[in-house]
Amino acid sequence: AVFKRVPRSGGNEFSGSAEIYYTGKSLTGSNTSSSDLSATIEEHAEAAFQAGGPIQKDKVWYFLSAQYVRDLASEGGPIQTETDPRLFGKITWQVNPTNTFQGWLEWDHTKVTGRNGDAFTPLIATSSEDNPELVWNLSWRSILSGSSILKPRNSNSPGASRPII
């Protein structure tokens, strides 16, 4: 799969948002009479925060976001636990009308225990994941003419370990 992501940027006005989602076992139903074999959502909790604005109006902007997800689920056996905290920060600098620099940094750390567990698989026989990740990107965009743009960038994204021009 190939995808291109365009992270948000700050602007001349401060803006932000916060969201919280939660569901527990008492808020979900079951479509079977056997509780030993039914898949359940034991708990899902998610919180997200975003903020952006000017550092220097019309010149330098920031954007920050944070997210935390925690899932507890079962396929009729051991509880699968997944946590995924994520942080993201971006700075945009408009040097002049034709030159812009951007840099961003993203960190996340997915942890899963009890994956592939069911009514016949004990927790010790399930798989787990401990996957911290740090990704960054630096770019410069220069408008050379009405029909030409130069955009060199460098990143440590998976699959992009060398400068891209």
PyMOL commands that set and color helices and strands:
alter all, ss='L'
color gray80, all
select helices_A, chain A and resi 25-27+123-125
alter helices_A, ss='H'
color red, helices_A
select strands_A, chain A and resi 15-24+40-56+60-74+79-96+99-115+127-145+148-150+153-155
alter strands_A, ss='S'
color yellow, strands_A
deselect
rebuild
show_as cartoon
